[in-house]
Amino acid sequence: MKNFLLILIIFSLPVLAQENMITVIGDQLFGRVENGESVREVQGNVVLTQGNVRITCNRAIQYLARNNAHLIGNVIITQDTLTILTDEGYYFGNEKRAYSDRGVRLDDKKVILTAGTGEYLFTPQQANFIRNVKLTDTLSVLTSEKLTYFRHIDKAIAVQGVNITDTSGNIISADSLINLRKEGITYAFFNVKVRNLKDNSLILGDHLEDYREKNYSKVDVKPLFIQIDSVKDEPDTLEVTGKGDKRPDSLLRVDTLMIKSLMMESFRGDTANVFIAKDSVRILRGDFASNNDLTTYYKDKETLITNRLSDSSGVPVIWSGNSQMTGDSITIVLQDRRINKVYVDRNAFLISKSDINPARYDQLTGKRVIMNFRDNALVKTEVFGNVLGIYYMYEDDEQNGLMKASSREAVINFEDKKVSQVNLYGDPNSEYHPENVVTGNEKSYTLPGFTIYNNRPVTEIFFPKKMKRLF
């Protein structure tokens, strides 16, 4: 019995070796010896096979001992649903590996992969491509300088100059990227940029996770959100010819919304497009700025909501021009990219610095405040619940004391950034303090909870100097 098994193994070895050998057929065959190695050259309608791998080309040079072949002219390599095209390349039979540096195209009915140089390993079903790599499927186009594609698990790893563009208008670029096509998941690392062409927004960071099926993505390392908007100001008169001819036109103003935090999330959908910034949030847009713990930005509704995460965390702070607003929750409603309304809920406190005397602050507190804007200027403020106020009086820009007031509700109208009318409703009470009493004693005229926050965000905290010049 042992002798029979030994004989079976001995006679099987040539058969196994034969199955591993490349077989070549064609119209013409020439044999020769090069450097002591047997070489077979085949020309015309060349067909090479090894197992289920089939190769056709115009001409092939087969190195018998090495079990390799040099493939020349119209090279087509197939295996099941896989097709590889190139003008010239090599096939290594012992490794079951194809290689070309003359431009290569891979098509496996799921993706199309092209590059200047590429190799494909048939046993692990792995493609390693370099130089001007491009991977295309029905949902996205990925480009890079180096890419490894694992066919059996639909996974691509790309490095150096990575860009991926999807059908929804998002462009992701990074130093390196992992794309799990079957799961619809993308991970990007270092110098990450996510650009949305529809709303002209850009998210920067060093680590991104994008889940296509869930319409969700997050950046959790050094995230920065930027949205550039062009806004037309009111018609103006522009000189055209230099000869006195003038025509009305609209001036174009560029506004940039910048948000910085420790974590950013984006939820995309047909009915909502929501952006969330968490932890140490900093916001800046023109003379509007904010510090808070949590910001939710509803892009489609042009609504931005800031909240405090807990009673022990700091209150959201918003600055607009010379005004500072605090409250447990602040909602900013935009209209045509301009501030239209601001809602301050719970523990609302508004402070406005005087243009005439920076030591004087108008103050207003209540349970809820609604601020109404027109052309980015505050025109009316409505206050509800336990209203307390201090506002300084002026007559022809001359200081004229202050008024302290209280009521259940109040409506304050503004003209040219100054209080023009105050109406108190429900148990109104007011008292006037003349200028001679107020002068030099401004610090004693403050409401409970009065705090000036000096950490207003500025452009420099969003961009290093080099990046600032870029934008």
DASUL-V456525 format. One record per residue. N is the residue number from 1. RES is the residue in one small letter. NEAR is the number of other C-alpha atoms within 10 Angstrom. Layout:
BEGIN
<<N	RES	NEAR> <N	RES	NEAR>>
END
This chain:
BEGIN
<<1	m	6> <2	k	7> <3	n	8> <4	f	9> <5	l	9> <6	l	11> <7	i	11> <8	l	11> <9	i	11> <10	i	11> <11	f	10> <12	s	12> <13	l	10> <14	p	11> <15	v	11> <16	l	10> <17	a	9> <18	q	12> <19	e	11> <20	n	17> <21	m	19> <22	i	23> <23	t	17> <24	v	20> <25	i	17> <26	g	18> <27	d	11> <28	q	12> <29	l	15> <30	f	10> <31	g	12> <32	r	10> <33	v	10> <34	e	9> <35	n	6> <36	g	7> <37	e	12> <38	s	14> <39	v	18> <40	r	17> <41	e	20> <42	v	23> <43	q	18> <44	g	15> <45	n	14> <46	v	22> <47	v	21> <48	l	21> <49	t	18> <50	q	16> <51	g	12> <52	n	8> <53	v	15> <54	r	17> <55	i	21> <56	t	24> <57	c	24> <58	n	19> <59	r	23> <60	a	30> <61	i	20> <62	q	24> <63	y	19> <64	l	15> <65	a	10> <66	r	14> <67	n	17> <68	n	21> <69	a	23> <70	h	17> <71	l	28> <72	i	19> <73	g	14> <74	n	15> <75	v	21> <76	i	20> <77	i	21> <78	t	18> <79	q	14> <80	d	9> <81	t	9> <82	l	16> <83	t	17> <84	i	21> <85	l	21> <86	t	25> <87	d	17> <88	e	22> <89	g	24> <90	y	20> <91	y	23> <92	f	17> <93	g	18> <94	n	12> <95	e	13> <96	k	19> <97	r	18> <98	a	21> <99	y	22> <100	s	23> <101	d	18> <102	r	13> <103	g	18> <104	v	23> <105	r	21> <106	l	24> <107	d	17> <108	d	15> <109	k	10> <110	k	14> <111	v	18> <112	i	17> <113	l	24> <114	t	24> <115	a	25> <116	g	18> <117	t	21> <118	g	27> <119	e	22> <120	y	22> <121	l	16> <122	f	16> <123	t	9> <124	p	11> <125	q	14> <126	q	19> <127	a	21> <128	n	20> <129	f	29> <130	i	22> <131	r	17> <132	n	16> <133	v	23> <134	k	23> <135	l	22> <136	t	18> <137	d	14> <138	t	10> <139	l	11> <140	s	17> <141	v	18> <142	l	23> <143	t	24> <144	s	26> <145	e	17> <146	k	22> <147	l	29> <148	t	19> <149	y	22> <150	f	18> <151	r	17> <152	h	9> <153	i	13> <154	d	15> <155	k	18> <156	a	21> <157	i	20> <158	a	27> <159	v	20> <160	q	16> <161	g	15> <162	v	23> <163	n	22> <164	i	21> <165	t	19> <166	d	16> <167	t	10> <168	s	11> <169	g	12> <170	n	16> <171	i	19> <172	i	23> <173	s	24> <174	a	26> <175	d	18> <176	s	22> <177	l	28> <178	i	19> <179	n	20> <180	l	16> <181	r	18> <182	k	9> <183	e	13> <184	g	15> <185	i	18> <186	t	21> <187	y	19> <188	a	27> <189	f	19> <190	f	17> <191	n	14> <192	v	25> <193	k	24> <194	v	22> <195	r	21> <196	n	17> <197	l	12> <198	k	9> <199	d	13> <200	n	11> <201	s	18> <202	l	19> <203	i	22> <204	l	23> <205	g	23> <206	d	17> <207	h	21> <208	l	26> <209	e	18> <210	d	20> <211	y	16> <212	r	15> <213	e	9> <214	k	12> <215	n	13> <216	y	17> <217	s	19> <218	k	22> <219	v	27> <220	d	16> <221	v	18> <222	k	17> <223	p	23> <224	l	24> <225	f	23> <226	i	21> <227	q	17> <228	i	16> <229	d	16> <230	s	11> <231	v	15> <232	k	13> <233	d	12> <234	e	11> <235	p	11> <236	d	10> <237	t	11> <238	l	15> <239	e	12> <240	v	11> <241	t	9> <242	g	8> <243	k	7> <244	g	9> <245	d	9> <246	k	12> <247	r	12> <248	p	12> <249	d	14> <250	s	13> <251	l	13> <252	l	11> <253	r	10> <254	v	10> <255	d	15> <256	t	15> <257	l	17> <258	m	22> <259	i	24> <260	k	25> <261	s	26> <262	l	17> <263	m	20> <264	m	28> <265	e	19> <266	s	17> <267	f	16> <268	r	14> <269	g	10> <270	d	5> <271	t	7> <272	a	12> <273	n	15> <274	v	19> <275	f	20> <276	i	21> <277	a	28> <278	k	21> <279	d	17> <280	s	14> <281	v	23> <282	r	27> <283	i	26> <284	l	23> <285	r	19> <286	g	14> <287	d	12> <288	f	19> <289	a	21> <290	s	23> <291	n	27> <292	n	27> <293	d	22> <294	l	23> <295	t	29> <296	t	19> <297	y	20> <298	y	17> <299	k	14> <300	d	11> <301	k	13> <302	e	15> <303	t	20> <304	l	19> <305	i	19> <306	t	28> <307	n	22> <308	r	20> <309	l	17> <310	s	10> <311	d	8> <312	s	7> <313	s	11> <314	g	16> <315	v	22> <316	p	24> <317	v	26> <318	i	24> <319	w	22> <320	s	18> <321	g	15> <322	n	15> <323	s	17> <324	q	22> <325	m	25> <326	t	26> <327	g	26> <328	d	21> <329	s	23> <330	i	27> <331	t	19> <332	i	19> <333	v	18> <334	l	18> <335	q	11> <336	d	10> <337	r	14> <338	r	17> <339	i	22> <340	n	19> <341	k	20> <342	v	22> <343	y	19> <344	v	26> <345	d	20> <346	r	16> <347	n	18> <348	a	23> <349	f	27> <350	l	23> <351	i	23> <352	s	21> <353	k	16> <354	s	17> <355	d	13> <356	i	11> <357	n	9> <358	p	10> <359	a	12> <360	r	23> <361	y	24> <362	d	21> <363	q	23> <364	l	26> <365	t	28> <366	g	26> <367	k	18> <368	r	22> <369	v	29> <370	i	18> <371	m	19> <372	n	19> <373	f	17> <374	r	12> <375	d	11> <376	n	16> <377	a	17> <378	l	23> <379	v	19> <380	k	20> <381	t	20> <382	e	17> <383	v	26> <384	f	19> <385	g	18> <386	n	15> <387	v	23> <388	l	22> <389	g	22> <390	i	22> <391	y	22> <392	y	21> <393	m	20> <394	y	15> <395	e	8> <396	d	6> <397	d	9> <398	e	9> <399	q	17> <400	n	18> <401	g	18> <402	l	22> <403	m	16> <404	k	20> <405	a	19> <406	s	23> <407	s	21> <408	r	18> <409	e	22> <410	a	25> <411	v	17> <412	i	16> <413	n	17> <414	f	16> <415	e	12> <416	d	9> <417	k	15> <418	k	17> <419	v	17> <420	s	13> <421	q	11> <422	v	14> <423	n	12> <424	l	18> <425	y	15> <426	g	13> <427	d	9> <428	p	14> <429	n	13> <430	s	13> <431	e	11> <432	y	14> <433	h	14> <434	p	14> <435	e	15> <436	n	11> <437	v	11> <438	v	18> <439	t	12> <440	g	11> <441	n	11> <442	e	13> <443	k	10> <444	s	8> <445	y	17> <446	t	17> <447	l	15> <448	p	9> <449	g	9> <450	f	15> <451	t	12> <452	i	10> <453	y	13> <454	n	6> <455	n	10> <456	r	16> <457	p	21> <458	v	15> <459	t	14> <460	e	10> <461	i	11> <462	f	20> <463	f	15> <464	p	10> <465	k	11> <466	k	8> <467	m	10> <468	k	11> <469	r	8> <470	l	7> <471	f	9>>
END
